[in-house]
């Protein structure tokens, strides 16, 4: 049963009837979205994208940005229409009134968060860490995800403070890459024409699509912001602007970084590195120590992984609270953190880390979210049949249709192994859902 719409008062810090406090202003929301998108993906995947598209890395990121913007339009309409926490799962329930479909969407979002954290963990254990210590990538990644679990267990307050500091550090690192790369180009180092070259043996269109499918990973994160809609002041007015401002600011930073990187450093060097931006900061008159930039990269990767694991564990906790997953996932520690959910997502992440390399795990994250984005674009069309009195943002009808087509097209670039990994994650979710249904049916008579 839907809750009645709730009053929004400009500047009000709290709802009249209690609940979540509306304390997030427009500038804070823009910063939150920007920080969520500017995770460690750009630090880890520039070389992976270059391996797919060639030197025209920026073009793959441009296509990925357009694809993300299409679905962002649907999110903007849905959040301004239903400014409540819940995200894609809430919209699915309202559009299709199907508990299992809504659960699948929620579990897919959770799984994408774990897959994303696993991707960043593999990136953490790569070239950035090797600047300080020589250790197997998988071993380092597993140790890293265990440390993230400890921070997650300590509590959300501690995690948020760390997140704010790390966001500032990672933005500074990207600006540093652009400045150093431009100085190198001005000193005659590099080859500007390289930014317009494509991978040998592959048609430009296919190369761009393949690169965009990987680059899309670095632009996800904006969908997490829907979960703070209930804590935002005047979300119907604020959210659409903040979403597009944060997304396009991140996109412009990415385009500057990738264009400068491909011009300043040979593509083969970028492709061969798991920390491709390291190749940029050590050239030209403003070159800096690779250890300094590696430390920045490690912090950026840590920030992204922490955000994703917090989101994933809280989603599991929420689903258990709603009796759609086994109750143990709702158990809290003495620190009031969902310790069973944290342990489960950490073990799931460890399994993923052992199952694939950086590119494969990034592809898995993207595939899972492409499914969610298709559903979101579909729900915005279905929910046009549910008019509301309040004014809200409305995306032009062709945009969600183009969003669906773009997501389907990107899915065609995903390899079979990635489909199997994603299917296994969803199968695990269905098993847990079925277990809760069986447990509920067995206890129902005794409760009566």
N, C-alpha and C positions, 0 to 999 in steps of 0.2 A: 504494500500500500504506500503510495507516494505521500511524502510529507507536504503540507501546505507551504507555499513560498513564504519566505521570512523577510521581514522589513530590513532595509539597508539604510543606515543613517550616515550621512557624510561625517567623517571624523569620529564615528562611534568606535570605541575599542572593544565593544562586547555586545553580543546579542541581548535583546531584552529578556529572553527566556533562558539565559545561560548557554552552555555549550562552548564551542571553540571561540576564542577571542579574535575579533577582526582588528589585527594590529599591523598587517602588511600593507604598506603604502605603495603607490605606483613606482617610485624609484627603487624601493627594496625589492619589488617583484621583478623589475627589469634586471636587477643585479642577480637575483636568485636564478632566473632563467638563463642569463648569460653564463653564470658560473656552472650551472648544471650541464649546459652544452659544451662549454670549454673544459671538458674533462681531459683525461690522458690520451684519448684516441688520436689526436693530431700528433702527439709526441711519439706514438708507437706505429702509426699506419701510413705515413708518407711514403715509405719505401714499398709497402705492400700495394698501394695504389699505383705507384710508378711501375711496378712489375706488371700491372694489368694494362695500363694505358700508354706507357712511355713517358716522354718528357712533359706532355701536356697534362700534368697532374692537376693544375688549377681548373682545367676544363671539366674533369671528372667531378671535382668538388662543386663546380657551378651547377652541373646537372643534379647532383645530390641535393644541393640547396633548394633548387626549384621543386624537386620531388618532396622535400620536407615541408616547404612552404604550402604546397597544395593541401597536405593533411593538417598542417597548422591552422589553415582556414576553417576546417571542420571542427577542430578542437576549440577555436575561438568562438564559433557559433554555439557549440554545445555547452561550454563553460558559462558563457554570458546568458544562456537560456536557463541552465540548471546549475547555478553557482554553489555546488555542494561537493564535498570530497567524495571520492569513489571512482572517478575517471572512467575509462573505457568500459569497465564492468557495469557501472551504474547506467551508462547510456545503452548498453546492450540489453540490460534487464528492462529498461523502459521501452525500448523499441520492439523487442521480441518476446518479452515475458517468459523467458526460458531459463530456469535455474541452472541447468547443466551447461548451456551455452554461455551464460554469464560467468559461471565458474571457470570454464575453459579459457575465456578471455583473461580473467584475473590471474589464473595460473600461468598463462603464457607471458603476461607482463612480468610476473615474479621470476619465471625461468629466464626471461631475457635479461633481467637484472643480474642474476647469478652468472649467466654466460658472459655478460659484459665485464663483470668483476674478474672472471677467469681470464678473459682476454687481456685485461690490464695487468693481471698477476704475471702472465707470460711475458708481457712487455717489461715489467719490473725486473724480471729475472734475466733479461737480455743484455744488450750492449751498455745500457746506462749503468747497471750494477757492476758490470765487468770492469768499469773504470776504477772500482774500489776493491773488488774481491773476485776471485776466480771460483765459480761454482756452477754446477749444472743448472740449466734453466728451470727444469721441472722441480728440482729440490728447492731452489730459491723461491719459485712461485708458490709452492706449498707452504713454505715457512712464512712467506709474506701474507698469504690468505689467512693463516692462523693468527698472525698479529692483528690483522684487520678484525677478526672475530673477537679478539680480546678488547679492542677499542669499542667495538659495537656493544659488547657485553657491559662495559663500564657505564655506558649511558648516553642518551641523546644529547644532553647539554654539552658534555665533553666533546662529542663527535661534531656538533655544530660549530663550536669554537675552532676546532681544528680545520673544518671545512672553509670557514671564512678566511683564515690565514693562507691556506693552500690555494684558494681561488686567486687571491692577489698575487701569489708567487707564480702561478702558472700563466696568468695573463702577462706578467712582466717578462717571463721567459719567452713568450711568443713575440712580444714587441722587440726583445733583444735579438731574436733571430732575424727579423726584418731589417733592423738597423745594421747589424753586422753584414748581412748579405748584400744590402745596398752599398755599403762602404766597399765591399769586395768588388762589386760590379763597377763602381766608380773608379776603382784602382786598376781596371782592365782585366780582372780575373773573371772567368766564366764565359758563357756564351748565351746571350739573350734569345737567339733563335731556337735554342733547345726547348723552350717552353711551348713550342708549337709543333714538336715532333711526336709521332705516334709509334707504338710498338711495331717492330718489324714483323711482317707475316700476318698481321691482323688488320682488317679494315678499320678505318677511323671510328665509324659508328659503333661497331661491336667493342672496340677497345674502350671507348668512352663509357658505354653501358657497363662493361665489366668493372672499370675503375670506379664508376659512380656507385655500384652495388657495394663496394668495399668502403668508399669514402662516406657513404651514408651513415656508417657507424659513428663517425666523428660528429655528426649533426643531431644524433638522437639525444634525448635528455629533456627536450622541451615538454614532452608528454608528462613528465613527473610533476610539472608545475600545477597540473589540474588538481592535484591532491591537497593544495593549500588554498583552493578557491574559497573555502569557508572561513579562512583566516585573513582574507584580503578585503580591504575597504572598497566598497562600491565595485565589486568584481565585474558587473555587467558593463561598466564604463571603462574600467582600468585594464582588465585582462587582455582584450584583443590588442590594444596598443602595446602593452608590455610584452606579449608573446612575439609579435612581429619585430618589435625593436630589439629584443634579446636575440632572436634567431638571426636577423640580418646583420646585427653587429658581430656576432660570432662568425657568420659567413664571410663578411668582409675581412676579418682578421685571418681566417683560414685561406682566403684567396691571396692575400698579401704574402703570407708565409709560404704557401706552396709555389706561387709564381717565382718569388725570389729564390727559393731553394732549388727549383729546377733550372733556373738560369745560372746560378752560381756554382752548382756542383753537378758533375756528370751523372746522368740517370743511373748508370750501372752501379755507381758508388752508393747512391741513395737506396737502390733496390737491395743491395747486398747487406745493408745495415738494418738491425732491429731498432736502432735509435738514429734514424736518418738525419734528424736535425742536428745531431752532433757533428755531422760532416760539414754543416754550414758554419757553425760558430767557431771553427778552428781555422778559418781562412781569412785573408785580407788584413788590412791595417788595424781593424778593431777586434781581431781574434781574441778569444778568452780561453781560459783553461777548460778543457773538456770535463774535468772533474767538477767545476763550478756548475756548468750547464747540466751535467749528469745528475747532480743533486737536485736541481730544479725539476728535471724530468721525472725523477723518482718521486718527488713530492706531488707532482701533477698526477702521475699514475696512481699514487696512494689515495689521493682525494677522490678520483673517479671510482675507484674500487670501493672505498668506504661508503660513498653515497649510494651506490648500487646495492651493497649488502645490507645497509640500513633499510632501504626501500623493500628489498625482497623479504627480509625477516619480518618486517611489520605487515606486509601483505599476507604472509602465512598466518601470522597471529590474528589478523582481522578476519580471515576466512574461518579460522577455528572458532573465533568468538561468534561468528554467524552460523555455526554448526554445519558448515559445508566441508570442513576438514576435521580429522580426528582431534579431540579435545586437548591432548597433550601439547599440541602446538601453541595453545593459549597459556601455558604455564609461564609464570613470571619468576625471575630471580629475586633475591632480597634487594637488588638495585632497581627493581621494577622494569627489567628488560626481559624480552621473550627468549629465554635461554634455549628452550627446545628448538624454536624456529631458527635461532642463530646457529645452533649446532647442526641442524639439518641442512641449512643453506651452505654452511661451510663444507660439510662432507660432499654435498652435491657439486660445489665448486671444485673441490679437490679431484673428484672424478672427471670433471670436464677438463681440468688442467692436464690430466694424464692422457686424455683422449685425443687431443688435437693441438696443432701449433697455433701461433698467433692469428694467422689469416683464417684458419678454419673456425676458430672460436668467434672471431669477429663476424664471419659469415653467418654463423649460427644465431648470434644476437640479432643481426639484421633480418634474417629470415623470420624469426619469431615476431619481431616488431612489425614487419611488413604485413603479417597476418592480422595483427591487432589494428594496424592503420587501415587495412581494407574494411574491417568491421566498423571502425569509427566513421569512415567516409560513407559507408552504407547506412549507418544509424542516423546520420545527419539528414539524409534524404527521407528515411522512414518517419523520423520525428517531426518533419514538416507538417504532418497530419495532427500534431499536438500543439496548436497555437497557444500562446500565453499572452496575457495582457501587457506585461512589462516590455518596454523597448529593449532590444538586444541586438547584438551584431548578427548579420545574416550574410553568409558567403554566397556569391553567385552560384546558381545551380550547376553550371558546367564544371566548377572547380572540384567538388567531391568526385564527380564522374572521372575527371582527368586524374585525380588522386588514386582512384581504384586502378585505372589503367596503368598508371606509372608504377604502382606497387607490383602489379602482376608482371609487368615487363621486367622489373628488377628481379623478381623471383626466378625468371627464366635464366638468369646468370649464375644461379646457385647450383653447386655440384651435388651429386647424389648422396655423397657421404654426409653432407650438411643436413639434407632432408632427413636422413636416418637418425642423426643425432637429435634434431628437433622433435622428430616423431617419438623417440624414446623418452624425451622429457615430458611430452604431453601424455604419453601412455602412463608414466609414473603418476602424473596428476590424476588421471582417471582411476587408477588403482586406489589412490588415497581417498578420492571422492566416493568410490564404491564401498571402501572399508567403513567410512563414516555412515553411509546409508544403511549398511548391514548392522552396524552397532546401534544405530538409532532405532531400527525396526525391532531389534531384539529387546531393547530396554523400554520400548513404548508401552507394553502391557503393564509392566511393574509400576511405571509412572502413573498410569491411570488408576 
